[in-house]
Amino acid sequence: MMDKYGQILINNSTKLDATIDDCGEILKLAIAIVEDKSKKATIVLLRKISEVVSNSNYNVEAKRAAKALNSSLIEFYGYTTIQEICNLNEETDNDTRSLQDLLDELNSLVGLEKVKSRVNDLIAYQKVQKMRCEKNLHLVKNTLHLAFTGNPGTGKTTVARIVGRIYKRIGLLSKGHFVEVSRTDLIAGYQGQTALKVKKVIERAKGGVLFIDEAYSITENDHSDSYGRECLTELTKALEDYREDLVVIVAGYTEPMKKFFESNPGLKSRFNTFIEFDDYSPDELDEILTSMCEKNDYTLENEVKKKIHLYFEQKVASKDENFANGRLVRNIYDDLVMNHARRVVNIDDPGISVLSTIKVEDFIFASDETGMIL
């Protein structure tokens, strides 16, 4: 019986197939992956996805469908398996930026003021501890591991990557690379193998950052999941054994993460720093959208800016725990660009201004789940 990840993969492959009119080829590849775990089909499908995303001949709708298929492929296999299939090497981080460049990147992120303040304090503390160690002064033994909590789209993964690279620059990590995993990468299908999977992931991540998003999914079955308990036992041991050259960052929604830490007595004590990522305000969402547009040579007219700001205010006022934050902005941006393209394509010989200006008529939302009419 096909699991939900296999079904999502098939559904998304069908959508991309229809969008780029690939005569069923993408669907055939997806079926080979779901039924046979075909490595050859996986590599061919990844190449097709990459071609759609990077080729300017494909429209925004096709690129969005390709990205959705890529995400579902990763969910189906898990990050680790994808990397093994493609022979990707994540053992070193090739980022050559200086410590100041990385700090500038962190501090330039929109909003997240409390997060940036906590991370800057953390970095200052670790730098001083490093200097004290070099002078043979007494050190307080604590870990580098972090817990990020908050709603989706608030920058948790972005900050995690920056922290890893900063830790490398100040000499706390030997490699500074970034390994992102999910429940699929950590938990095996039968008893006794989960510990081996966790050990393999830890071995790859040593010297860098291991990022576990939606970490609470490890114990999602109300603590009755023996595989989840096996995973946490091995993970908790690694948190202590490799604390000198490994940073583990766990992330997820605030309330489920509280239950996650309650699921293993020794787990919470392995984490010294807990950072809450607040939702973005309407003004911050405006700023993120403007930045996206500027990076891609688009300009928002004042009238559409006002209408989108009103939309953001309404979304923030009616938000729940699934409020998408930055992902909401990404969806708005993609729709604006697509609607702009539909309008401009029929204009004879459009100039630079026409090709780059997004007007109020490009913001087309009849209504949404909140009942708002725009």
C-alpha positions as CSV (number, residue, x, y, z in Angstrom):
1,M,0.0,0.0,0.0
2,M,1.4,3.4,-1.0
3,D,2.2,5.7,2.0
4,K,1.3,9.3,2.1
5,Y,4.7,10.5,0.9
6,G,4.5,8.2,-2.1
7,Q,1.1,9.5,-2.9
8,I,2.2,13.2,-2.6
9,L,5.2,12.4,-4.9
10,I,2.9,10.9,-7.5
11,N,0.5,13.8,-7.3
12,N,3.2,16.4,-7.7
13,S,4.8,14.6,-10.6
14,T,1.4,14.5,-12.3
15,K,1.1,18.3,-11.8
16,L,4.6,19.0,-13.2
17,D,4.0,16.6,-16.1
18,A,0.8,18.5,-17.1
19,T,2.4,21.9,-16.6
20,I,5.4,21.3,-18.9
21,D,3.5,18.8,-21.1
22,D,6.1,16.1,-20.7
23,C,3.8,13.3,-22.1
24,G,3.8,11.3,-18.8
25,E,7.6,10.9,-18.6
26,I,7.8,12.5,-15.2
27,L,5.0,10.4,-13.8
28,K,6.7,7.2,-15.1
29,L,9.9,8.2,-13.2
30,A,7.9,8.9,-10.0
31,I,6.1,5.5,-10.3
32,A,9.5,3.8,-10.7
33,I,10.8,5.6,-7.6
34,V,7.7,4.8,-5.4
35,E,7.5,1.1,-6.5
36,D,11.1,0.2,-6.9
37,K,13.2,2.9,-5.1
38,S,14.9,3.2,-8.5
39,K,18.2,5.2,-8.2
40,K,18.4,5.7,-11.9
41,A,14.9,7.2,-12.0
42,T,15.7,9.4,-9.0
43,I,18.7,10.9,-10.7
44,V,16.8,11.5,-14.0
45,L,13.9,13.1,-12.2
46,L,16.3,15.4,-10.2
47,R,17.9,16.5,-13.5
48,K,14.5,17.3,-14.9
49,I,13.5,19.3,-11.8
50,S,16.8,21.2,-12.0
51,E,16.3,21.9,-15.7
52,V,12.8,23.4,-15.0
53,V,14.0,25.5,-12.1
54,S,17.1,26.9,-13.8
55,N,15.8,27.3,-17.4
56,S,14.3,30.7,-18.1
57,N,12.1,29.2,-20.8
58,Y,9.8,27.8,-18.1
59,N,7.3,30.0,-16.5
60,V,6.7,30.6,-12.8
61,E,4.0,28.0,-12.5
62,A,6.3,25.3,-13.9
63,K,9.1,26.3,-11.6
64,R,6.7,26.2,-8.6
65,A,5.5,22.8,-9.6
66,A,9.1,21.6,-10.0
67,K,10.0,22.9,-6.5
68,A,7.0,21.2,-5.0
69,L,8.0,17.9,-6.7
70,N,11.6,18.3,-5.4
71,S,10.3,18.8,-1.8
72,S,8.0,15.7,-2.0
73,L,10.9,13.7,-3.4
74,I,13.0,14.6,-0.4
75,E,10.2,13.9,2.0
76,F,9.7,10.5,0.3
77,Y,13.3,9.4,0.6
78,G,14.6,11.7,3.4
79,Y,17.5,14.1,2.9
80,T,20.2,11.6,3.7
81,T,19.2,9.0,1.1
82,I,18.9,11.7,-1.6
83,Q,22.4,12.9,-0.8
84,E,23.8,9.3,-1.0
85,I,22.1,8.7,-4.3
86,C,23.6,11.8,-5.9
87,N,27.0,11.2,-4.2
88,L,26.9,14.7,-2.7
89,N,29.7,15.6,-0.3
90,E,28.7,17.7,2.6
91,E,31.8,17.0,4.7
92,T,33.2,20.5,4.3
93,D,31.7,23.9,4.0
94,N,33.2,25.9,1.1
95,D,31.8,29.3,2.2
96,T,34.8,31.7,2.3
97,R,33.1,34.7,3.9
98,S,34.6,36.3,6.9
99,L,33.1,36.3,10.4
100,Q,32.1,39.9,9.9
101,D,30.4,39.1,6.6
102,L,28.4,36.3,8.3
103,L,27.5,38.6,11.2
104,D,26.3,41.2,8.7
105,E,24.2,38.6,7.0
106,L,22.6,37.6,10.3
107,N,21.9,41.2,11.3
108,S,20.5,42.1,7.9
109,L,17.7,39.5,8.2
110,V,14.3,41.2,8.2
111,G,12.8,41.3,11.7
112,L,13.9,38.6,14.2
113,E,15.3,41.2,16.6
114,K,15.1,38.9,19.6
115,V,16.6,36.1,17.7
116,K,19.5,38.2,16.4
117,S,20.1,39.6,19.9
118,R,20.2,36.1,21.4
119,V,22.5,34.7,18.7
120,N,24.8,37.7,18.9
121,D,25.1,37.2,22.7
122,L,25.7,33.5,22.2
123,I,28.5,34.2,19.7
124,A,30.1,36.7,22.0
125,Y,30.0,34.2,24.9
126,Q,31.5,31.4,22.8
127,K,34.3,33.7,21.5
128,V,35.2,34.7,25.1
129,Q,35.1,31.0,26.2
130,K,37.5,30.2,23.4
131,M,39.9,32.9,24.4
132,R,39.7,31.8,28.1
133,C,40.5,28.3,27.0
134,E,43.6,29.5,25.2
135,K,44.7,31.3,28.4
136,N,44.1,28.1,30.5
137,L,41.3,29.8,32.5
138,H,38.5,27.9,34.0
139,L,35.6,27.0,31.6
140,V,32.0,26.4,32.4
141,K,31.2,23.1,30.6
142,N,28.1,23.6,28.5
143,T,27.0,22.5,25.0
144,L,26.7,24.3,21.7
145,H,23.3,22.6,20.9
146,L,20.3,24.8,20.2
147,A,16.6,24.6,20.1
148,F,14.6,26.8,17.7
149,T,10.9,27.1,18.2
150,G,8.2,29.0,16.3
151,N,5.9,28.9,13.3
152,P,7.0,27.9,9.8
153,G,8.7,30.5,7.5
154,T,10.3,32.5,10.4
155,G,13.9,31.9,9.3
156,K,14.9,29.0,11.5
157,T,16.9,27.1,8.8
158,T,18.5,30.3,7.5
159,V,19.7,31.2,11.0
160,A,20.9,27.7,11.7
161,R,23.1,27.7,8.6
162,I,24.6,31.1,9.6
163,V,25.3,29.9,13.1
164,G,27.2,26.8,11.9
165,R,29.4,28.9,9.7
166,I,30.0,31.5,12.4
167,Y,31.0,28.7,14.8
168,K,33.5,27.5,12.3
169,R,35.0,31.0,11.9
170,I,35.5,31.3,15.7
171,G,37.1,27.9,15.9
172,L,34.3,26.0,17.6
173,L,33.7,23.6,14.7
174,S,36.3,21.9,12.6
175,K,34.3,21.8,9.3
176,G,31.2,24.0,9.7
177,H,29.1,22.1,7.1
178,F,25.3,21.8,7.4
179,V,23.4,18.5,7.4
180,E,19.6,18.7,7.4
181,V,17.6,15.6,8.3
182,S,14.0,14.6,9.0
183,R,12.4,11.7,10.8
184,T,12.8,9.5,7.7
185,D,16.6,9.9,7.9
186,L,16.7,8.9,11.5
187,I,14.2,6.1,12.0
188,A,14.3,2.7,10.4
189,G,11.4,0.4,9.6
190,Y,12.4,-2.3,12.0
191,Q,13.7,-2.7,15.5
192,G,17.5,-2.3,16.1
193,Q,18.3,-0.5,12.9
194,T,17.3,3.0,14.0
195,A,20.4,3.3,16.2
196,L,22.5,2.5,13.2
197,K,20.8,5.1,11.1
198,V,21.3,7.8,13.8
199,K,25.0,6.9,14.2
200,K,25.5,7.2,10.4
201,V,23.9,10.6,10.4
202,I,25.9,11.8,13.4
203,E,29.1,10.6,11.7
204,R,28.3,12.7,8.6
205,A,27.5,15.7,10.7
206,K,30.5,15.7,13.1
207,G,32.5,18.9,12.7
208,G,29.4,20.8,11.6
209,V,25.8,21.4,12.2
210,L,23.1,18.7,12.3
211,F,19.7,20.4,11.8
212,I,16.6,18.4,12.6
213,D,13.4,20.3,11.5
214,E,10.1,19.2,13.0
215,A,12.1,17.3,15.5
216,Y,8.9,16.4,17.5
217,S,7.9,14.1,14.6
218,I,10.4,11.6,16.1
219,T,8.0,11.0,19.0
220,E,4.8,11.9,17.2
221,N,3.0,8.7,18.3
222,D,2.4,9.9,21.9
223,H,5.6,8.2,23.2
224,S,4.4,4.7,22.1
225,D,6.7,4.7,19.1
226,S,9.5,2.4,20.1
227,Y,11.5,3.4,17.1
228,G,11.3,7.0,18.2
229,R,12.5,6.2,21.7
230,E,15.4,4.2,20.2
231,C,16.3,7.3,18.0
232,L,16.2,9.6,21.0
233,T,18.3,7.4,23.1
234,E,21.0,7.3,20.5
235,L,20.7,11.0,19.7
236,T,20.9,12.0,23.4
237,K,24.1,9.9,23.8
238,A,25.6,11.6,20.7
239,L,24.7,15.1,22.0
240,E,27.0,14.4,25.0
241,D,29.7,12.3,23.3
242,Y,30.4,14.8,20.4
243,R,29.7,18.0,22.2
244,E,33.2,19.4,21.4
245,D,32.8,19.3,17.6
246,L,29.1,19.0,16.8
247,V,26.2,21.4,17.0
248,V,22.7,19.8,16.9
249,I,19.9,22.3,16.3
250,V,16.4,21.0,16.7
251,A,13.5,23.1,15.4
252,G,9.7,23.0,15.2
253,Y,6.4,24.4,16.4
254,T,6.5,25.7,20.0
255,E,4.0,23.4,21.7
256,P,5.0,20.1,20.1
257,M,8.6,20.9,20.8
258,K,7.8,21.2,24.6
259,K,6.3,17.6,24.4
260,F,9.4,16.5,22.4
261,F,11.7,17.5,25.3
262,E,9.5,15.9,27.8
263,S,9.7,12.6,25.9
264,N,13.2,11.8,27.1
265,P,14.5,12.7,30.6
266,G,18.0,13.5,29.6
267,L,17.2,15.3,26.3
268,K,16.4,18.8,27.5
269,S,19.5,19.0,29.7
270,R,21.7,18.6,26.6
271,F,20.5,21.9,25.2
272,N,21.7,25.2,26.8
273,T,20.0,27.6,24.5
274,F,16.3,27.9,23.5
275,I,15.4,30.6,21.0
276,E,11.8,31.5,20.1
277,F,11.2,32.8,16.6
278,D,8.3,35.3,16.6
279,D,5.9,35.7,13.7
280,Y,6.5,38.5,11.3
281,S,4.5,41.7,11.6
282,P,2.7,43.2,8.5
283,D,5.5,45.8,8.1
284,E,8.2,43.0,8.1
285,L,6.2,41.0,5.6
286,D,6.1,44.1,3.4
287,E,9.9,44.4,3.7
288,I,10.5,40.8,2.8
289,L,8.3,41.1,-0.3
290,T,10.0,44.4,-1.4
291,S,13.4,42.7,-1.0
292,M,12.3,39.8,-3.1
293,C,11.1,42.1,-5.8
294,E,14.2,44.3,-5.8
295,K,16.5,41.2,-6.1
296,N,14.6,40.1,-9.2
297,D,14.3,43.6,-10.8
298,Y,10.6,44.1,-10.1
299,T,9.1,47.3,-8.6
300,L,5.8,47.5,-6.8
301,E,3.5,50.5,-7.5
302,N,2.3,52.4,-4.4
303,E,-1.3,51.3,-4.9
304,V,-0.5,47.6,-5.0
305,K,1.8,48.1,-1.9
306,K,-1.1,49.5,0.0
307,K,-3.4,46.7,-1.0
308,I,-0.9,44.0,-0.2
309,H,-0.2,45.6,3.2
310,L,-3.9,45.5,4.0
311,Y,-3.9,41.8,3.0
312,F,-0.9,41.1,5.3
313,E,-2.7,43.0,8.2
314,Q,-5.7,40.8,7.8
315,K,-3.7,37.6,7.6
316,V,-1.7,38.5,10.7
317,A,-4.9,39.4,12.6
318,S,-6.5,36.1,11.8
319,K,-3.5,33.8,12.0
320,D,-3.3,30.5,13.7
321,E,-0.3,28.2,14.5
322,N,0.0,27.4,10.8
323,F,0.6,31.0,9.8
324,A,3.2,30.7,7.0
325,N,5.2,33.9,7.5
326,G,7.9,34.1,4.9
327,R,6.3,31.3,2.9
328,L,3.2,33.4,2.6
329,V,5.3,36.2,1.1
330,R,6.9,33.8,-1.3
331,N,3.5,32.6,-2.5
332,I,2.3,36.2,-3.0
333,Y,5.5,37.0,-4.9
334,D,5.1,34.0,-7.2
335,D,1.5,34.9,-7.9
336,L,2.4,38.6,-8.6
337,V,5.1,37.6,-11.1
338,M,2.8,35.2,-12.9
339,N,-0.1,37.6,-13.1
340,H,2.3,40.3,-14.3
341,A,3.5,38.0,-17.0
342,R,-0.1,37.2,-18.1
343,R,-0.8,40.9,-18.4
344,V,2.4,42.0,-20.1
345,V,2.7,39.1,-22.6
346,N,0.1,40.6,-24.9
347,I,1.7,44.1,-25.0
348,D,3.6,44.8,-28.1
349,D,7.3,45.6,-27.5
350,P,7.0,46.4,-23.8
351,G,9.8,48.7,-22.3
352,I,11.8,48.2,-19.2
353,S,9.3,50.0,-17.0
354,V,6.4,47.7,-18.2
355,L,8.5,44.6,-17.8
356,S,9.5,45.4,-14.3
357,T,6.5,47.2,-12.7
358,I,3.9,45.2,-10.8
359,K,0.5,47.0,-10.8
360,V,-2.5,46.7,-8.6
361,E,-4.3,44.5,-11.2
362,D,-1.5,42.0,-10.8
363,F,-2.6,41.3,-7.2
364,I,-5.6,39.0,-7.9
365,F,-7.2,37.3,-4.9
366,A,-10.9,36.8,-5.0
367,S,-11.1,35.4,-1.4
368,D,-9.4,33.0,0.9
369,E,-10.1,30.7,3.8
370,T,-10.6,33.7,6.1
371,G,-13.4,35.0,4.0
372,M,-11.5,38.2,3.1
373,I,-12.3,39.8,-0.2
374,L,-9.6,41.7,-1.9
